[in-house]
Amino acid sequence: MSKFIDRLKQVSQPLPPQMGFRLKNSESARPKIQLVASLHDYPQSLVNKLSAADAIVVTETKPFNSDTLWGIRLGKGVLEEVDKAIETSADFAILPSGGVVLPSDRKIGKILQINSSVTDVLLRTVNDLPVDAVLVTEDSEGGGAITWQELMLCRRFTGMLTKPVLVTIPPVVTTAELQLIWETGVSGVMVDVKSASDANILDTLRELINGLQYPSPKKRDRLTPVLPQAVTKTEKSEEPDEDDDDDD
């Protein structure tokens, strides 16, 4: 089983209610929202600067030296790519929605990448697919502040999916923005790292995440349709009194 997927599930599932002094200790052991660094090119000098990330995503399989959990973003999702990633000890793979379906015997964490414009009908079917988590991306690259529209999209996906959800964010965000993203139910955020300066930003993001407050436990509302139910009539209809007919 993928160690990174295990962390994502722990983030998305609230702790059971506890009493007394054990609550604080249990909460401190719970992982906070996960920070993922996405690399397009990764010389070893850059990889060494990514210790602040919980996981690293690369785009091709080649010798990779890092103590941090890592996975590969597959271009076509073909079986040869997956097998090569498994051989090089990748912990998880990000699968394109247009890629081929993986056999269930491939022991690697499976994260399905879908576009934020996916319809609700298709989105509901993801819960029945043999994947472990979902990465939500957009066609256009962001870069500015987190918008209300993006928060609404985050809540839409976490409300309709039973699997952990990851989203992409710009390198520069505020504590308040990260807190709101986490409170929508998102389990992980992914940042593109294209240079050493971007890698340095990860240290700042790590400090922000460490300072976040655990969201208060609450039920995750499911956006499921409510179907009308037929009302069964239990009262018997009144029958004419036979005695009355006899009197006529």
C-alpha positions in Angstrom: 0.0 0.0 0.0 1.2 3.6 -0.8 2.4 5.4 2.3 1.4 8.7 0.8 -2.2 7.5 0.1 -2.3 6.4 3.8 -1.4 10.0 4.9 -4.0 11.5 2.6 -6.7 9.3 4.1 -5.6 10.2 7.6 -5.9 13.9 6.7 -9.4 13.5 5.2 -10.8 11.4 8.0 -11.5 13.1 11.3 -10.4 11.5 14.5 -12.9 9.7 16.6 -14.2 11.7 19.6 -12.1 11.3 22.7 -12.2 12.6 26.2 -9.7 13.9 28.7 -6.0 14.7 28.1 -5.6 12.1 25.3 -7.3 14.5 22.8 -4.4 16.8 22.4 -1.9 14.0 22.0 -4.0 12.3 19.4 -4.6 15.5 17.4 -0.9 16.3 17.3 -0.2 12.9 15.8 -2.7 13.5 13.0 -1.1 14.7 9.8 -2.0 18.1 8.5 -2.8 18.9 4.9 -0.1 17.4 2.7 2.4 19.5 0.7 3.4 18.1 -2.7 6.2 19.5 -4.9 5.7 18.9 -8.7 9.0 18.9 -10.7 9.4 19.1 -14.4 13.2 18.8 -14.3 15.0 17.6 -11.2 18.7 17.8 -11.0 20.0 16.4 -7.7 20.9 19.9 -6.5 17.2 20.9 -6.7 15.9 17.6 -5.2 18.1 18.3 -2.1 16.1 21.5 -1.5 12.7 19.7 -1.3 12.8 18.3 2.3 9.9 20.6 3.3 7.6 18.7 1.0 5.6 15.6 2.1 5.8 14.1 -1.4 7.5 14.8 -4.7 6.0 14.3 -8.2 8.3 13.8 -11.2 7.4 13.5 -14.9 9.8 10.7 -15.9 11.3 7.7 -14.3 15.1 7.9 -13.8 17.5 7.4 -10.9 16.0 9.4 -8.0 17.7 9.9 -4.7 15.5 11.3 -2.0 14.3 10.3 1.4 10.9 12.0 0.6 8.1 9.9 -0.7 7.8 10.3 -4.5 5.5 9.5 -7.4 5.4 9.9 -11.1 2.9 11.9 -13.2 2.3 9.6 -16.2 2.0 11.1 -19.7 -0.2 8.3 -21.3 -0.7 6.0 -18.3 0.5 3.0 -20.3 1.4 -0.2 -18.4 5.1 0.0 -19.3 5.3 3.4 -17.6 3.7 2.1 -14.5 5.9 -1.0 -14.3 9.0 1.1 -14.7 7.8 3.4 -11.9 7.2 0.4 -9.6 10.7 -1.0 -10.3 12.2 2.3 -9.3 10.3 2.3 -6.0 7.8 5.0 -6.8 5.2 5.2 -4.0 2.3 6.5 -6.2 1.4 7.4 -9.8 -0.8 10.2 -11.1 -2.9 8.8 -13.9 -4.4 10.9 -16.7 -8.1 10.5 -17.1 -7.6 9.7 -20.8 -5.0 7.0 -20.0 -5.4 3.3 -20.1 -7.0 1.4 -17.2 -4.4 -0.2 -14.9 -4.8 -3.8 -13.8 -5.6 -4.2 -10.1 -2.5 -6.2 -9.4 -0.2 -3.2 -9.9 0.8 -2.4 -6.3 1.2 1.4 -6.5 -0.9 4.3 -5.2 -3.3 5.4 -7.9 -4.2 9.1 -8.1 -6.6 10.0 -10.9 -6.0 13.5 -12.5 -9.3 15.2 -13.6 -10.1 18.6 -14.8 -12.1 21.0 -12.7 -14.7 21.3 -15.5 -15.8 17.7 -15.2 -19.5 17.3 -15.0 -21.3 16.1 -11.9 -22.5 13.0 -13.6 -18.9 11.9 -14.4 -17.6 13.0 -11.1 -19.9 10.7 -9.2 -18.6 7.7 -11.1 -15.1 8.3 -9.7 -16.2 6.9 -6.4 -16.7 3.5 -8.0 -13.3 3.5 -9.9 -10.3 1.5 -8.6 -8.3 4.6 -7.8 -7.1 5.8 -4.3 -7.3 9.6 -4.6 -8.1 12.4 -7.1 -6.0 15.4 -8.3 -8.0 18.3 -9.6 -6.3 20.6 -12.1 -7.3 23.5 -14.4 -6.6 24.2 -18.0 -5.1 27.6 -17.3 -2.2 28.2 -14.9 -3.1 30.2 -11.9 -0.7 32.4 -10.0 -2.8 34.9 -8.2 -4.7 34.9 -4.9 -7.1 32.0 -4.2 -10.6 33.1 -5.3 -14.0 32.3 -3.9 -14.7 30.4 -7.1 -11.7 28.1 -6.4 -12.9 27.5 -2.9 -16.4 26.5 -4.2 -14.8 24.1 -6.6 -12.8 22.5 -3.7 -15.9 22.1 -1.7 -17.7 20.6 -4.7 -15.1 17.9 -5.2 -14.7 17.0 -1.5 -18.5 17.0 -1.1 -19.1 14.6 -3.9 -16.1 12.3 -3.7 -15.4 9.7 -1.0 -11.7 9.6 -1.9 -9.0 12.1 -0.8 -8.7 15.2 -3.0 -5.6 17.1 -4.0 -5.6 20.5 -5.7 -3.0 22.7 -7.3 -2.1 26.1 -5.7 0.2 29.0 -6.6 3.6 29.1 -4.9 2.6 32.2 -2.9 -0.4 31.8 -0.6 -1.4 33.1 2.8 -2.1 31.3 6.0 -5.8 32.2 5.7 -6.1 30.8 2.2 -4.5 27.5 3.2 -6.7 27.2 6.2 -9.8 27.8 4.1 -8.7 25.2 1.5 -8.1 22.6 4.3 -11.5 23.4 5.8 -13.2 22.5 2.5 -12.0 19.0 3.0 -9.0 19.0 0.7 -6.2 16.6 1.8 -3.3 17.9 -0.2 -2.0 20.8 -2.2 0.5 20.6 -5.1 2.9 23.4 -6.1 5.0 23.5 -9.3 8.7 23.8 -8.6 10.6 25.1 -11.6 13.7 26.7 -10.0 15.7 26.9 -6.8 13.7 30.0 -5.8 10.5 28.0 -6.1 12.1 25.3 -3.9 12.8 27.9 -1.2 9.2 28.8 -1.2 8.4 25.3 0.1 10.1 26.1 3.4 7.7 29.0 3.8 4.7 26.9 2.9 5.8 24.3 5.4 5.9 26.9 8.2 2.4 28.0 7.2 1.0 24.5 7.2 2.6 23.7 10.6 0.8 26.7 12.0 -2.7 25.8 10.7 -5.5 24.9 13.1 -7.2 21.5 12.7 -10.6 22.0 11.2 -13.4 21.4 13.6 -15.1 17.9 13.2 -18.3 18.1 11.1 -20.3 16.0 8.8 -19.3 16.1 5.2 -22.5 16.9 3.3 -23.0 14.7 0.3 -24.5 16.3 -2.8 -26.9 13.4 -3.5 -30.4 13.9 -5.0 -33.4 13.4 -2.8 -36.0 11.2 -4.6 -39.6 11.6 -3.8 -41.1 8.6 -2.1 -44.5 7.2 -2.8 -46.9 7.4 0.2 -48.7 4.2 1.0 -52.3 4.6 1.9 -53.0 2.7 5.1 -56.5 3.7 5.8 -59.3 1.5 4.5 -61.9 3.1 2.4 -65.3 3.3 4.1 -67.7 0.7 2.8 -71.4 1.2 2.7 -73.3 0.0 5.8 -75.2 -3.1 4.8 -77.8 -2.5 7.6 -78.7 0.8 6.0 -79.4 -0.9 2.7 -81.6 -3.4 4.4 -83.8 -0.7 5.9 -84.6 0.7 2.4 
